[in-house]
Amino acid sequence: MSLLTASNLTKRYSRGGKTVAAVDDVSFAIAPGETLALAGPSGSGKSTVARLVLRLIEPDGGGIVFEGDDFLALGGTALRTRRARLQMVFQDPLAAFNPRATVARVLDDPLRIHGIAPRTERPRRIAQLLERVGLAAALAQRAIHEISGGQRQRVAIARAIATKPSLIVLDEAVSALDVSVRGQILELLLDLQREQKIAYLFISHDLGVVRAIAHRIVLLDAGRIAESGDARAVIDAPRSAIGKALVAAAPRLDRNIRQDGSSTARQS
């Protein structure tokens, strides 16, 4: 059973008097607890698909079913309730957050907006969220602009999991991080997935990173699907021209599985 199914998604824009299809007849499904990577070069339509899935923009055609509901038909309270189950982590959390807000304020917002915890309970929940993503509870009093990029991305993940979502969209969520920090964030995402059965729509242009975390992959080129399948199989032997070009450009990133079932990611 699919957690999310996108069918024949289409999004067009007018540019210079011409109509351009940013997304053209794109279909895919994500199972509970699965990571589906959406990969392709800049301008291939990856981020547009992410915004369609989140309903930050509306499609010109196609459908989205999320947790059994026609997601595009939802509105008002029903849509707000369902959005608690569908969260996003952006490439640059400093741009996504108010940089002068404290970490506590950033994490308090989803708890308050979605009625997850009463005011007196929220400081404890915030401390738990920070600890779960590997940060000290004392960091709650720091301003977002005062902490490092890796710490900000951990805060972004903590905010995303605060509502106990079934699906998180990660839009180039590790591409701006140093290699060592990138590996740590991938480890955190894998741990959370094993622990909470969260599904990820993982958007990236870097097939090395995709190979380390994704179960399946959809390759986009100029808004259309060029290739899809098992992530490692596609990356090890791409059939499409864009797949071969992306593999040639990707640094090597291996995921090593430890005997206890956890994993480590490293890039070379």
C-alpha positions as CSV (number, residue, x, y, z in Angstrom):
1,M,0.0,0.0,0.0
2,S,1.3,3.4,-1.0
3,L,1.6,6.3,1.5
4,L,1.6,8.8,-1.3
5,T,0.8,8.4,-4.9
6,A,1.4,11.2,-7.5
7,S,-0.3,10.6,-10.8
8,N,0.5,12.5,-14.1
9,L,1.6,15.7,-12.3
10,T,1.9,18.6,-14.7
11,K,2.9,22.2,-14.0
12,R,3.4,24.9,-16.7
13,Y,4.7,28.4,-16.5
14,S,4.7,31.3,-19.0
15,R,8.1,32.6,-19.9
16,G,8.8,35.2,-22.5
17,G,5.4,34.6,-24.1
18,K,6.0,30.9,-24.3
19,T,4.5,28.1,-22.1
20,V,7.1,25.9,-20.5
21,A,6.3,22.6,-18.8
22,A,8.4,22.6,-15.5
23,V,6.8,19.2,-14.7
24,D,5.4,17.1,-17.4
25,D,3.3,13.9,-16.7
26,V,5.3,12.8,-13.6
27,S,4.0,9.8,-11.6
28,F,5.5,8.0,-8.7
29,A,4.5,6.3,-5.4
30,I,6.1,6.2,-1.9
31,A,5.6,3.4,0.5
32,P,5.5,3.8,4.3
33,G,9.1,3.9,5.7
34,E,10.6,4.2,2.2
35,T,13.0,6.7,0.8
36,L,12.3,7.7,-2.8
37,A,14.9,10.0,-4.3
38,L,14.0,12.5,-6.9
39,A,17.2,13.4,-8.8
40,G,18.3,15.4,-11.8
41,P,20.3,18.5,-12.8
42,S,19.3,22.0,-12.0
43,G,16.1,23.0,-13.8
44,S,14.9,19.4,-14.2
45,G,11.8,20.0,-12.1
46,K,12.8,18.4,-8.8
47,S,11.9,21.3,-6.5
48,T,8.7,22.0,-8.5
49,V,7.5,18.4,-7.8
50,A,8.3,18.9,-4.1
51,R,6.2,22.0,-3.9
52,L,3.4,20.3,-5.8
53,V,3.4,17.4,-3.3
54,L,3.3,19.8,-0.4
55,R,0.7,22.0,-2.1
56,L,2.8,25.1,-1.9
57,I,1.8,25.4,-5.5
58,E,-1.1,23.8,-7.3
59,P,-0.7,21.5,-10.4
60,D,-2.2,22.2,-13.7
61,G,-3.0,18.5,-14.1
62,G,-2.7,15.2,-12.3
63,G,-3.6,14.0,-8.8
64,I,-2.1,13.3,-5.4
65,V,-3.4,10.7,-2.9
66,F,-1.9,11.0,0.6
67,E,-2.7,8.5,3.3
68,G,-5.8,7.5,1.4
69,D,-7.2,11.0,0.8
70,D,-7.4,13.0,-2.4
71,F,-4.9,15.6,-1.2
72,L,-5.7,18.1,-3.8
73,A,-9.4,18.2,-2.7
74,L,-8.6,19.0,0.9
75,G,-9.1,22.5,2.2
76,G,-9.4,24.5,5.4
77,T,-9.1,22.5,8.7
78,A,-8.8,19.2,6.9
79,L,-5.8,20.4,4.9
80,R,-4.1,21.9,8.0
81,T,-4.6,18.6,9.9
82,R,-3.2,16.5,7.1
83,R,-0.2,18.9,6.7
84,A,1.0,17.9,10.1
85,R,1.7,14.5,8.6
86,L,3.6,15.9,5.7
87,Q,6.7,18.1,6.5
88,M,9.6,19.6,4.7
89,V,13.3,20.3,5.3
90,F,14.8,22.9,3.0
91,Q,18.4,23.3,1.7
92,D,19.0,26.5,3.7
93,P,17.3,26.5,7.1
94,L,18.6,30.0,7.8
95,A,16.4,31.2,4.9
96,A,13.5,29.1,6.0
97,F,13.6,30.3,9.6
98,N,13.6,33.8,11.1
99,P,17.3,34.0,11.8
100,R,16.8,36.1,15.0
101,A,14.3,33.6,16.4
102,T,15.5,31.3,19.1
103,V,15.8,27.6,18.6
104,A,13.0,27.2,21.2
105,R,10.7,29.5,19.3
106,V,11.3,27.6,16.1
107,L,10.4,24.3,17.7
108,D,7.6,25.7,19.8
109,D,5.7,26.8,16.6
110,P,4.6,23.4,15.3
111,L,3.8,22.2,18.8
112,R,1.5,25.2,19.3
113,I,0.0,25.5,15.8
114,H,-1.0,21.8,15.6
115,G,-2.1,21.6,19.3
116,I,0.4,18.9,20.0
117,A,1.3,20.0,23.5
118,P,0.0,22.6,26.0
119,R,2.2,25.6,26.9
120,T,3.5,24.1,30.2
121,E,4.5,20.9,28.4
122,R,6.3,22.4,25.4
123,P,9.7,23.2,27.0
124,R,10.1,19.5,27.9
125,R,9.0,18.5,24.4
126,I,11.5,20.9,22.9
127,A,14.3,19.5,25.0
128,Q,13.4,16.0,23.9
129,L,13.4,17.0,20.2
130,L,16.8,18.6,20.5
131,E,18.2,15.6,22.2
132,R,16.7,13.3,19.6
133,V,18.6,15.0,16.8
134,G,21.9,15.1,18.8
135,L,21.8,18.6,20.2
136,A,22.0,19.8,23.8
137,A,18.8,21.0,25.4
138,A,20.6,24.2,26.4
139,L,20.8,25.2,22.7
140,A,17.1,26.1,22.9
141,Q,18.0,29.6,24.1
142,R,20.3,30.4,21.2
143,A,19.3,32.4,18.2
144,I,19.2,30.5,14.9
145,H,21.9,32.8,13.4
146,E,24.2,32.0,16.2
147,I,24.5,28.3,15.6
148,S,26.3,26.4,12.9
149,G,24.9,25.2,9.6
150,G,24.9,21.6,10.7
151,Q,23.2,22.5,14.0
152,R,20.6,24.5,12.0
153,Q,19.8,21.5,9.8
154,R,19.4,19.3,12.9
155,V,17.0,21.9,14.3
156,A,15.1,21.8,10.9
157,I,14.8,18.1,11.2
158,A,13.7,18.4,14.8
159,R,11.0,20.8,13.7
160,A,9.9,18.4,10.9
161,I,9.5,15.4,13.3
162,A,7.8,17.5,16.0
163,T,4.4,16.7,14.4
164,K,5.1,13.0,14.0
165,P,4.8,13.0,10.2
166,S,4.6,10.0,8.0
167,L,6.4,11.7,5.2
168,I,9.2,14.3,5.1
169,V,10.2,16.1,1.9
170,L,14.0,16.9,1.9
171,D,14.9,19.4,-0.8
172,E,18.7,19.4,-1.2
173,A,18.8,19.1,2.6
174,V,22.4,18.2,2.8
175,S,23.9,19.8,-0.3
176,A,25.1,23.0,1.6
177,L,26.8,21.1,4.4
178,D,30.5,20.1,4.7
179,V,31.2,16.4,3.8
180,S,31.7,15.3,7.5
181,V,28.5,17.1,8.6
182,R,26.6,15.7,5.6
183,G,27.4,12.1,6.7
184,Q,26.2,12.8,10.2
185,I,22.9,14.2,9.0
186,L,22.4,11.2,6.7
187,E,23.0,9.0,9.7
188,L,20.4,10.9,11.7
189,L,17.9,10.6,8.9
190,L,18.5,6.8,8.6
191,D,18.2,6.4,12.4
192,L,14.9,8.3,12.5
193,Q,13.5,6.3,9.6
194,R,14.3,3.0,11.4
195,E,12.9,4.3,14.7
196,Q,9.8,6.0,13.5
197,K,9.1,4.5,10.1
198,I,9.1,7.9,8.4
199,A,9.1,8.0,4.6
200,Y,11.3,10.5,2.7
201,L,11.0,12.2,-0.6
202,F,14.7,13.0,-1.0
203,I,15.5,15.6,-3.6
204,S,19.1,15.9,-4.8
205,H,21.3,16.4,-7.8
206,D,24.1,14.3,-6.1
207,L,23.7,10.6,-6.9
208,G,26.5,9.8,-4.4
209,V,24.3,11.0,-1.6
210,V,21.2,9.4,-3.1
211,R,23.0,6.0,-3.3
212,A,23.7,6.2,0.5
213,I,20.1,6.8,1.6
214,A,17.5,6.0,-1.1
215,H,15.7,2.7,-1.7
216,R,14.3,3.8,-5.1
217,I,15.1,6.7,-7.5
218,V,13.3,8.7,-10.2
219,L,15.5,10.7,-12.5
220,L,14.1,13.8,-14.0
221,D,15.2,15.6,-17.1
222,A,13.5,18.8,-18.4
223,G,10.4,18.0,-16.3
224,R,9.9,14.5,-17.4
225,I,10.9,11.1,-16.0
226,A,14.0,9.8,-17.8
227,E,14.5,6.7,-15.7
228,S,13.4,5.1,-12.5
229,G,13.9,1.9,-10.4
230,D,16.0,0.5,-7.5
231,A,18.4,3.3,-6.5
232,R,21.6,1.3,-6.5
233,A,20.7,-0.6,-9.7
234,V,20.0,2.7,-11.6
235,I,23.1,4.4,-10.2
236,D,25.4,1.4,-10.9
237,A,24.1,1.0,-14.4
238,P,22.2,4.0,-15.7
239,R,20.4,3.6,-19.0
240,S,19.5,7.2,-19.7
241,A,21.8,9.9,-20.9
242,I,21.0,12.1,-17.9
243,G,21.6,9.2,-15.6
244,K,25.1,8.5,-17.1
245,A,26.0,12.2,-16.8
246,L,24.9,12.5,-13.2
247,V,26.8,9.3,-12.2
248,A,29.9,10.7,-13.9
249,A,29.7,13.9,-11.9
250,A,28.9,12.3,-8.5
251,P,31.5,11.9,-5.8
252,R,31.5,8.3,-4.3
253,L,29.5,7.9,-1.2
254,D,29.1,4.5,0.3
255,R,26.8,3.3,3.0
256,N,28.4,0.7,5.2
257,I,26.0,-1.5,7.3
258,R,27.3,-2.4,10.7
259,Q,26.6,-5.7,12.3
260,D,24.0,-4.1,14.7
261,G,21.9,-3.1,11.6
262,S,22.8,0.6,11.8
263,S,24.9,2.3,9.1
264,T,27.6,4.8,8.4
265,A,27.9,7.1,5.5
266,R,31.2,8.3,4.1
267,Q,32.2,10.3,1.0
268,S,35.3,10.1,-1.0
